[in-house]
Amino acid sequence: MKIKAVILAGGKGTRLGVLTIKRAKPAVPFGGKYRIIDFALSNCVNSNVFDVLVLTQYRPHSLNDHIGKGRPWDLDRSFTGGVRMLQPYQGSFDTDWYAGTADAVTQNLNFVRQGRPEYVLILSGDHIYEMDYDMLVQYHRDKGAAATVCTIRVPLDEASRFGIVDCDSDFRVTGFVEKPATPPGNLANMGVYVFDYDVLERVLQADHVDPESEHDFGKNILPKMVADSMDVFAYPYGGYWIDVGTVDAYWEAHMDLLSSPPSLNLNDRTWVIHTRSEERPPVRIGADAKIVDSMITDGSVIGAGAIIERSILSPGVFIGPGAIIRESVILNDAYIETGARVERALVDKIAVIGKDARVGSWQDMGDLKITSIGKNTRVPPAFTIGEGTVVGSDCTHDSFARFSDGVAPAGSDIEFLSRVGR
């Protein structure tokens, strides 16, 4: 049984705000040491799927650097598949950017066809979950399906954010509508599909010449297959799954890792999430520091008397003496100076929170308002940044000068100075 996986990893992820200014959504760090795409890649190799195409588009540099030849996932292969990174290109017919998820696969159909796979997995590279794709493909075969759609129940008040599936008692899909204003149900499309290869090629070619199509799997391919009475089945998934497509969802997914027991068990040695690990020294914790319900990654330094509560520190984070971090996610090599306080915030890589500065706030949840600090930003000493404020990348002390009293009110939007770099 030959299976090829195609991971769609070109999304901008604009709703993640400052986290995707300089990287694609699948490249966003997650859970201390991982990147979001690690979950799809690890699901592949844990399911014995070793022939993987990764389709990138928006700011692919971080993904290219991270995945490389695929060694951490045992995907540095040639004759038996391995991983290939594919970007859009200028072709004979002005191909330009991918028009949609289906168009991305169509433009790379020659690569999908190589090795003559029987089945093709179409996967999103920006979801957090663990799934045995081997069981999924077996289900697809047992049903005699042309295509299988993975589904999960979501709260009805969130269903309008998803493609909504309706099916009969045998899980045959009888209805498929993308992001309806008034959802007819709450069985949501997860963006994980299995196709018979011959079927995939046929429906993609038909979609490619359809001038009315947006060339998207959820909007066009699957609904048309259902309308044409093709054998499309739903695969009910009951595990943990989250699309970390917004700042709130990204923060909540991290808090899920800190619940007891965690919603997603990263310590499960039967289903390892592989990643490209950095060579970092052991964690160093100063005298009288207090750490509660937190995850601390290699290379972190926690100063004397610092308090870390329900937070995740990524590699190389420095927490100065007496600093307080609560319910926050601090990404690689961020520097929190002495006496600073960071609460319910996301702090991107190599940002500096100045001495005695205040970022975010610690209150009853109510309306969730997460504060975001962009990559390489410098928050001045003793400066206060209110809850829900968004501070872009590369901000310097000059970026905060308009706040003459040293306070950026809740909900402020502080522009970044440069989009250069990654």
N, C-alpha and C positions, 0 to 999 in steps of 0.2 A: 504494500500500500504506500504509494508515493504522495507525500503531503508537502506543499510549499506554503509558507506563511508570507504575507505581504503586510508590513506594518506601515500605516499611514502616519507620518511623523512630521508633517509640514506645517502644522497649525500655528498661527500667530498667538492665539490665546490672549487676546486683547483684554478680556475681563479679569485677567490676573494682574493687570496694572503694571507696576514697576518691575515685577519678576520676569516679564517677557519683553521688556524694552530691548534687551541685548541678547536674547536667546529664544529659541522656539519653545513652545509649551512642553513638549516631551523631554526637553533638556533641563527643565527646572529641577533644582535639587529637591529631594524629599527624604524625610525620615532620618536626617543626620548624615548618612553616608551615601545615599542612593540618588539617582535621577528618576524621574517618572517613567521613562521608557524602559528602565530595568525590569519592571514588572511584566510587560509584554514579552521582552526577550527571555526572561527567566522562565515564564510560563511555557515558551516554546521548547527550550532545552529540557526542562523538567518533564515535558510531554513527549520527548524524543522526536521533536521536530527540529532538524538541523539545517534546513534549507530555507533561508530567511532573506527577504528583500526589505530594505528600509527606504521608504520614499520620503525625501526631505524637500523643503522648499524655503520657508522663511528662516533666515539667519541660521544656516545649518552648521556653522563652524564648531559650536560647542558639542553638538551631536557627533560630528565627524571625529573630533578629538577624543570624545568619551568612548565611542564604540570601537574606533580604529579597525583592526582586523578581527575583532570579536573574541580575543583570547579569554577574557574573564568568563565568557559564557560557553567556552569550548566551541566557538563558531569560526575559529581560524582554520578553515578547511578550504579545499579546492575541488577535489574530485567527488566528494560526498556532500556538496552543498556549501555550507558556511553562510556568512552574512555578506551582503553587498549593499552599499549605500548608493542610491540613485537620486540625482538632482534633475530638475527640468532643464531643458537646453533649447537653444535656438536651432530649429531644424529647417528642412526644405520648404515647409509650408507655414513658417512663422508660428511655431507651436506655442511659444511664450509660456506664461504661467499655467499651472493646472487650473482648469475651470471648475473642478469639483472633485470629490473623492473618487467617483467612477472614472472621470477623465484621467486622473493620476494613474490609475491602474491600466487604463486603455493605452496611454502613451508608453507604458513599459510592458506591454503585453508580450513582446518578444522575449524579455527576460523572464516573465512569468511562465512562458511556454517551455523554456529550456528545461531539460530533464524529464519532460512529458509527465507532469504531476497528474495524478487522478483527482486530487482534491486540493482546493486552494482556500486557506484561511485568510480572511480579510480582517485585520485587527487595528484598533485605534492605539496609537502610541502614547496616549495621555490619560489613561485611566489607572486607578490603583485597585488591584484585585489579584486573586490567585485562582487559576482554572486549569484543569487537566484537559488539554485540547484533544488528547487521544480518546477520551471518553466522549467528547463532543462529536468527533468525526465518526466514532462507532455508532452513536445515536443517529447521526445523519444517514449513515449507511443502512441501519436497521429500518428507518422510516422510508427508505427509497426516495429521499428528498432530492430535488434539484438544487435547493438552497435551504439553509437552516439559519435562523436568526436567534441569537441568545437574548433572553428576556429576563427582567427582574421587576418585582413589584416596587413601586415608589409611592410616596405620599401623594394623594390625589391633588393637593394644592400645589405640588411641584410638577405634575404630569405634563403641563404645557411646555416644559423645557425639553421634552423628549419626543421621539417617535413613539406612537402608541399602537400596540398590536392587539388584534382581537383574534381568537382562535376557537376551534371547536373542541369537543371532548378528547379528540385524538391529537390535539396540539397542531392541527393543520391551521395555518394562518388564513383567516377569512377577511381580515381588514387590516390596513396599514396606513396610518396618517401621520405625517411629520409635524411635530410641534403644534398641535391644534390649540386654538384659543379656548375652546371648550372641550376638554378631553373626554372621550367616550368611556374611558377606563383608566387604569393605572398600571397596566402591564407594559413596561417600557423596553424599547430597543436599546441594547447595551453597546451597539456598534461593533459587535463581534459576529462574523458570518463564516459559514462554510458553503462553498459552491463545488459542484462537479465542474471540473475544468471546462469540458465541452460546453456546458450551459453558460458558464461565466463568459467565455469568449463570444458566444452567440448573442447574449443580452448586451454585452458591452459594445459590440459592433453595431447592433441595432440602435442603441442609445446614442452612439457617436454621430449618427447621421440624422438624429431627430432635432430639428431646429428649435423645438419648444422645450427641450430638456435643459435642466441646469447641470446635468451630468453628475448626479450625486446618488449614492446608494440609498440613503434614507428618503430622499425626496422623490427619486425617479425610478431607480432600478427595482427595488423591492415592491413598491406600490404597483408598478406595472406588471410585475410577475404575478402578484396576487390577483390583479384585475384580469389577467389573461388565464387564470385558473391553473397556473403552474404549481408544481408540488413544493410549496414553501411551508416549512414547519418551524415552530417555536421550540427552543430548548430552554426549559425553565431552570434558572440559576438561583440557588438559595444562599450563596455565600456573601461575603463582604465585597462590595463594589462601590466605587465612588468616582465620579467625573470631577476632578479637582479643577473645574473650569472658572471658578471665581475665587477671589481672595478669601471670602468667608468659608467656602468649601475646602480650600487648601488648609486654612487654619483648623477647621473642624476635623479634617482627616488626621492632622497631627495630634489633636487632642484625643482622637479615637485610639491612637497608638499608646496613649498614656492611661487609658481606662483599665480597670481591673475586673475581669481579664481583658486584655486588649482586643479590639474588634478584629485586628489583623495581627497574627502572631509571627513576628519576624524571627523568632527563635526556633521555629519549626525546622528541624534538621532534615525532615523528609521532603521539604519544599523550600530549598534555599533560594533566596533572592540574590542573584549574582550582580556584581558591579565592579567597576574599575576602582580599586581601593588605592588611596594615597599612602605613601610611606610617611607616617607621622609618629612622633614619640608618644609614650603613654600619657594619659591624663594626669595633670598635676593639680592637687587640691590644697589650698592654704589652710592655716590654722583657723578653727572655729567657723569655717564655711558650712553652710547648711544646704543640703540638696534633697528635695522632696519630689517623688513621682516624676522623675525627669530622665532624659536620655542624653548622655554626654559622650561625644565622639572623640577619637584619638586626636592628640595634639592640642586639646583644649587646656587652658590654664585658668583656674578659678582662684582669685585672690582671697586673702584672709578676711573672714567675716562676711563674705559675699553670701547672698541668699538666692538659690535657684529653685523655683517652685513650678511644677507642671510645665516644663519647658524642654525644648530640644536644642542642643548646641551641636553644630556641625564641626568638621575638622578645623583645628587651628583657631578656634574662637578664644578671645582673651576677655575675661571678666575681672575688672579691677577690684581692689579691696573695698569692701563695704557696698558694692553695687548690688542692686536687686533686680532679678529677672523673674517675671511671673507670666505664665501662660503665653509664652512667646516662642517664636521660631527664629533662631539666629543662624545665619548661613556662614559659609566658610570664611575664616580669617577676619571676621568682624571684630571690632575692638571696642569694648564697653569700658570706659574709663572709670576711675575711682569715684564712688558715690553716685554714679548714674542710676536711674531707675527706668526700666523698660517693662511695660505691662500691656498684655494683649496686643502684641505687635509682631510684624515680620520685618526682619532686618537683613538686607541682602548682603552679598559678599563684600568684603573689605571696606564696609562702611565703618565709620567711627562715630560713636556717641560720646560727646565730650564730658568732661568732669562735671558731676553734679547735674547733668542734664536730665530732663524728664520726657519720656516718650510714651504716649498712650496713657491709659488710666485703668484702674482696677475698681470695678463697680459691679453691682448685680447685673446679670446679662442683659435683660430687657432687649432693646434693639442692639443687635451685634454690630459693633463699630471697631473694626480692626485697623490699626495704624500701620502704614507701610513706609519703609525707608529704603530707597533705591541703592543700587550697587555703587560703591566708591563715593558715597556721599559723606560729608563731614558736618555733623551737627555740633554747633558751637557749645562751649562749656556753659553750664547753668541755664541753657535755653530750654523752654518748655514747648513740647509739641502735643497739641490736644488730640483726643481720641478721634479715630476715623480720618485723620489727616493723611494725605498722600504726598510723600516727598520723593521726587524723581531721582534719577541717577546723576552722578557727578556733580551734585550740589556742593558748593563751597560756602564759606562763611558769608560771602557777598550775597548768596541766594537768600539769606535770612535777614538781610539788613533792613528790609522794609518793615519788619516787626520791631519797632523801636523799643517796645517794652520787654523784648525778649520772650514773647509768648506768641505762638501760632495757634489761633483758636481752633476748637474742635471742628473737623470737617474741612480744614483748609486744603488747598492744592498748591504745592510749591513746585514750580517748574524745575526741570533739570537743565543744565547748561549745554550739554553735549550728548549727542547720540553716537559718538565715535567709539569704536572698540567693541568688545563682546564680553 
